[in-house]
Amino acid sequence: MTRLSLRVQSGMYVLSFTLFFILTLIGAIGFGFNHYFYESKKDAMMEASREIGRIYAEQGRNGEEAIDMVSQNIGVDVLIVDDSQLVYSSRPSRRVWVSPPKMDENDVVVVVGKETEAQKHDANTQMPQHIRELTDLLHGREPDAATIGKVRFYERDNNFRYFDLVTRMDDGAYLLMICPLAPMQESIYLVQKFIVTCGIIWLIIAAVGTVLLTNKMTRPLLELKSLSAAMTHLDFTKKWQGKRTDEIGELGTSLNILSDQLNEALTALKQSNEELQKKLERAKEVEHKRQSFIFAVSHELKTPLAIIQGYAEGLDSLHIDETTRQKYCHVIQNETVKMDNLVKSLLNLSRLETGSFKLEKTAFDFAALMDEAKERFANAIHKKGIHMEWHVPDEMTVYGDPEQIDIVLSNFLSNAIDYTPDGGRIAVSCKEQETNYVVSVYNQGIQIPEEYQPRIWEPFYKVDTARSRNVRRTFGGHGLGLGIVAALVKLHGQQYGVRNEADGVTFWFTIQKG
């Protein structure tokens, strides 16, 4: 079964009621208006007869104008016969207050030849009722007592119908009223035609008005439907924009409040889920890092321990000369220093990550710190034949922990020297910004794939590419340097990063102006 919309249903209801009302009115006019109109006319004739009787009783033959007024108001012909004389007629051709000669009952008016009794009977039969009544009154004959004071309907043929009223006003004075029905029937027809025409016009107006009205009434409901449909799809951006203050407006306001509350609840739930998801991912990442860290530390400690163990066993079991013994002891000492440096780096990284490491910030000259780095790395640079470029101002006051900034710079320089091929180029530059400086260390060499760049800052992470293979490293390392750099720069509230150049890599970090 087809479901009709509220707009169509309301339109059908209004049009059905309008059509029923119009058809009922037309039916009432067509079938009941005639009887109502005729009865009203009879009552008007009775009232007029009483009024004319009063006027005639008070004014007599001087009340012509007043009687004319009554006659014209109700549209009837009025005849007054007093003492067998026609004393008043409302017809235009009347001779007012002229009494015809009194006629005897046996008087015969000869028009052409002699009139027989049969001809007189036929003429009397064909004569209209009110004419016969007038003739009887003029001849002095009393009307039938059963007909006096009553409005009667007469129909001579289909073209001549009328109401007739004979009433006694005084002794010997009679009032005769005749009302033709043709004008009334014409009026009734005009009224019916007018009602039908108005009904058709009203039906058209009602149809147009119904469309407009139903559109106006259902538009806010359709908006509320659209709003609720959006809410079912968890879209809370749509709001009720209407200005109505009725029940529909209250419903729209309630839906807006409900939408806001649901949006807040779902937003809070999403945030909770996102935080929970982040915690789960962080826990997985921490667990992964923990396992990787343990594996990396074990791997880093395994090699020097194995070397120390081997050389220590050689010293204990082999008969070696003094030179060999000193060589073995020197190797054991170097490996011990590496292990000590590794342990110290791990401790420093742990302090940085746990937040127990405290910075001692002060304003200092970064150019002087750079000069110290030049001296410190001059020998390593010379051995590899690297071409160094220093683009640093003569004076560059910054604010931070000088010792920790030196660690950051040293890690970047040592990393650049390790991965720069012999005879390559390294460039150190400082770019001034509004509130800080950007320190960049560029080294010529193999680029770092972009997918590995976010992870090189993790402890013990090493890129397994050509960059980390077949490279003659001067400083070596355990893969903790960039992790320490990241932690120190974050602790200063600054930024760091790496980007590939056309023929190499640039590492950079920012430092606050002093």
ChimeraX attribute file (.defattr): number of C-alpha atoms within 10 A of each C-alpha:
attribute: neighborCount
match mode: 1-to-1
recipient: residues
	/A:1	3
	/A:2	4
	/A:3	6
	/A:4	9
	/A:5	10
	/A:6	14
	/A:7	19
	/A:8	15
	/A:9	13
	/A:10	19
	/A:11	22
	/A:12	15
	/A:13	12
	/A:14	19
	/A:15	20
	/A:16	12
	/A:17	12
	/A:18	17
	/A:19	18
	/A:20	12
	/A:21	14
	/A:22	19
	/A:23	14
	/A:24	12
	/A:25	15
	/A:26	18
	/A:27	14
	/A:28	13
	/A:29	20
	/A:30	17
	/A:31	10
	/A:32	11
	/A:33	16
	/A:34	16
	/A:35	11
	/A:36	12
	/A:37	15
	/A:38	16
	/A:39	13
	/A:40	12
	/A:41	20
	/A:42	20
	/A:43	13
	/A:44	14
	/A:45	25
	/A:46	18
	/A:47	14
	/A:48	20
	/A:49	25
	/A:50	16
	/A:51	15
	/A:52	24
	/A:53	22
	/A:54	14
	/A:55	17
	/A:56	21
	/A:57	14
	/A:58	11
	/A:59	12
	/A:60	12
	/A:61	16
	/A:62	12
	/A:63	16
	/A:64	19
	/A:65	10
	/A:66	14
	/A:67	23
	/A:68	17
	/A:69	13
	/A:70	18
	/A:71	20
	/A:72	12
	/A:73	11
	/A:74	14
	/A:75	16
	/A:76	20
	/A:77	17
	/A:78	23
	/A:79	21
	/A:80	28
	/A:81	22
	/A:82	21
	/A:83	16
	/A:84	24
	/A:85	23
	/A:86	23
	/A:87	21
	/A:88	23
	/A:89	22
	/A:90	20
	/A:91	14
	/A:92	7
	/A:93	7
	/A:94	13
	/A:95	14
	/A:96	15
	/A:97	15
	/A:98	12
	/A:99	14
	/A:100	12
	/A:101	10
	/A:102	13
	/A:103	13
	/A:104	10
	/A:105	11
	/A:106	7
	/A:107	8
	/A:108	11
	/A:109	8
	/A:110	8
	/A:111	7
	/A:112	6
	/A:113	6
	/A:114	10
	/A:115	12
	/A:116	8
	/A:117	9
	/A:118	9
	/A:119	11
	/A:120	11
	/A:121	11
	/A:122	10
	/A:123	11
	/A:124	14
	/A:125	11
	/A:126	10
	/A:127	13
	/A:128	14
	/A:129	17
	/A:130	19
	/A:131	12
	/A:132	14
	/A:133	19
	/A:134	23
	/A:135	14
	/A:136	15
	/A:137	23
	/A:138	22
	/A:139	17
	/A:140	19
	/A:141	13
	/A:142	15
	/A:143	16
	/A:144	9
	/A:145	9
	/A:146	7
	/A:147	13
	/A:148	17
	/A:149	18
	/A:150	15
	/A:151	21
	/A:152	14
	/A:153	15
	/A:154	16
	/A:155	14
	/A:156	12
	/A:157	7
	/A:158	6
	/A:159	9
	/A:160	12
	/A:161	16
	/A:162	18
	/A:163	21
	/A:164	24
	/A:165	22
	/A:166	25
	/A:167	22
	/A:168	19
	/A:169	20
	/A:170	12
	/A:171	8
	/A:172	14
	/A:173	20
	/A:174	24
	/A:175	24
	/A:176	23
	/A:177	23
	/A:178	20
	/A:179	22
	/A:180	18
	/A:181	19
	/A:182	13
	/A:183	11
	/A:184	17
	/A:185	15
	/A:186	11
	/A:187	13
	/A:188	17
	/A:189	15
	/A:190	12
	/A:191	15
	/A:192	19
	/A:193	15
	/A:194	12
	/A:195	18
	/A:196	19
	/A:197	12
	/A:198	13
	/A:199	20
	/A:200	14
	/A:201	12
	/A:202	17
	/A:203	17
	/A:204	13
	/A:205	12
	/A:206	19
	/A:207	18
	/A:208	14
	/A:209	16
	/A:210	20
	/A:211	19
	/A:212	13
	/A:213	17
	/A:214	18
	/A:215	17
	/A:216	12
	/A:217	15
	/A:218	17
	/A:219	13
	/A:220	18
	/A:221	18
	/A:222	14
	/A:223	17
	/A:224	23
	/A:225	12
	/A:226	15
	/A:227	21
	/A:228	20
	/A:229	12
	/A:230	16
	/A:231	19
	/A:232	10
	/A:233	8
	/A:234	13
	/A:235	13
	/A:236	19
	/A:237	12
	/A:238	15
	/A:239	20
	/A:240	18
	/A:241	13
	/A:242	13
	/A:243	11
	/A:244	13
	/A:245	11
	/A:246	9
	/A:247	9
	/A:248	16
	/A:249	18
	/A:250	13
	/A:251	16
	/A:252	25
	/A:253	19
	/A:254	13
	/A:255	18
	/A:256	21
	/A:257	14
	/A:258	14
	/A:259	22
	/A:260	15
	/A:261	13
	/A:262	15
	/A:263	17
	/A:264	13
	/A:265	12
	/A:266	13
	/A:267	12
	/A:268	12
	/A:269	12
	/A:270	12
	/A:271	12
	/A:272	12
	/A:273	12
	/A:274	12
	/A:275	12
	/A:276	12
	/A:277	12
	/A:278	12
	/A:279	12
	/A:280	12
	/A:281	12
	/A:282	12
	/A:283	12
	/A:284	12
	/A:285	12
	/A:286	13
	/A:287	12
	/A:288	12
	/A:289	16
	/A:290	12
	/A:291	12
	/A:292	15
	/A:293	17
	/A:294	12
	/A:295	13
	/A:296	18
	/A:297	16
	/A:298	11
	/A:299	12
	/A:300	18
	/A:301	16
	/A:302	12
	/A:303	13
	/A:304	19
	/A:305	15
	/A:306	12
	/A:307	16
	/A:308	20
	/A:309	13
	/A:310	14
	/A:311	19
	/A:312	17
	/A:313	11
	/A:314	15
	/A:315	16
	/A:316	10
	/A:317	9
	/A:318	10
	/A:319	10
	/A:320	13
	/A:321	8
	/A:322	9
	/A:323	9
	/A:324	13
	/A:325	17
	/A:326	13
	/A:327	12
	/A:328	19
	/A:329	16
	/A:330	13
	/A:331	17
	/A:332	20
	/A:333	13
	/A:334	13
	/A:335	19
	/A:336	16
	/A:337	13
	/A:338	17
	/A:339	17
	/A:340	12
	/A:341	14
	/A:342	19
	/A:343	14
	/A:344	12
	/A:345	16
	/A:346	16
	/A:347	12
	/A:348	16
	/A:349	21
	/A:350	15
	/A:351	14
	/A:352	19
	/A:353	15
	/A:354	9
	/A:355	11
	/A:356	10
	/A:357	14
	/A:358	10
	/A:359	14
	/A:360	10
	/A:361	14
	/A:362	11
	/A:363	14
	/A:364	18
	/A:365	15
	/A:366	24
	/A:367	17
	/A:368	14
	/A:369	16
	/A:370	17
	/A:371	13
	/A:372	13
	/A:373	15
	/A:374	16
	/A:375	9
	/A:376	12
	/A:377	14
	/A:378	13
	/A:379	11
	/A:380	15
	/A:381	24
	/A:382	13
	/A:383	11
	/A:384	17
	/A:385	14
	/A:386	20
	/A:387	15
	/A:388	17
	/A:389	13
	/A:390	14
	/A:391	13
	/A:392	16
	/A:393	13
	/A:394	11
	/A:395	11
	/A:396	17
	/A:397	16
	/A:398	20
	/A:399	18
	/A:400	21
	/A:401	17
	/A:402	19
	/A:403	12
	/A:404	18
	/A:405	19
	/A:406	16
	/A:407	15
	/A:408	20
	/A:409	20
	/A:410	19
	/A:411	18
	/A:412	23
	/A:413	22
	/A:414	20
	/A:415	21
	/A:416	24
	/A:417	25
	/A:418	21
	/A:419	24
	/A:420	26
	/A:421	19
	/A:422	17
	/A:423	14
	/A:424	17
	/A:425	20
	/A:426	23
	/A:427	17
	/A:428	20
	/A:429	16
	/A:430	20
	/A:431	13
	/A:432	14
	/A:433	11
	/A:434	7
	/A:435	10
	/A:436	16
	/A:437	19
	/A:438	17
	/A:439	19
	/A:440	22
	/A:441	22
	/A:442	26
	/A:443	30
	/A:444	23
	/A:445	20
	/A:446	19
	/A:447	19
	/A:448	20
	/A:449	12
	/A:450	11
	/A:451	8
	/A:452	14
	/A:453	14
	/A:454	10
	/A:455	15
	/A:456	20
	/A:457	21
	/A:458	18
	/A:459	21
	/A:460	22
	/A:461	18
	/A:462	16
	/A:463	16
	/A:464	9
	/A:465	13
	/A:466	11
	/A:467	16
	/A:468	15
	/A:469	11
	/A:470	9
	/A:471	12
	/A:472	15
	/A:473	17
	/A:474	15
	/A:475	11
	/A:476	10
	/A:477	16
	/A:478	17
	/A:479	19
	/A:480	20
	/A:481	23
	/A:482	20
	/A:483	19
	/A:484	25
	/A:485	23
	/A:486	21
	/A:487	21
	/A:488	22
	/A:489	19
	/A:490	13
	/A:491	16
	/A:492	18
	/A:493	12
	/A:494	15
	/A:495	14
	/A:496	16
	/A:497	14
	/A:498	19
	/A:499	15
	/A:500	16
	/A:501	15
	/A:502	9
	/A:503	11
	/A:504	19
	/A:505	21
	/A:506	20
	/A:507	19
	/A:508	19
	/A:509	21
	/A:510	22
	/A:511	22
	/A:512	18
	/A:513	17
	/A:514	15
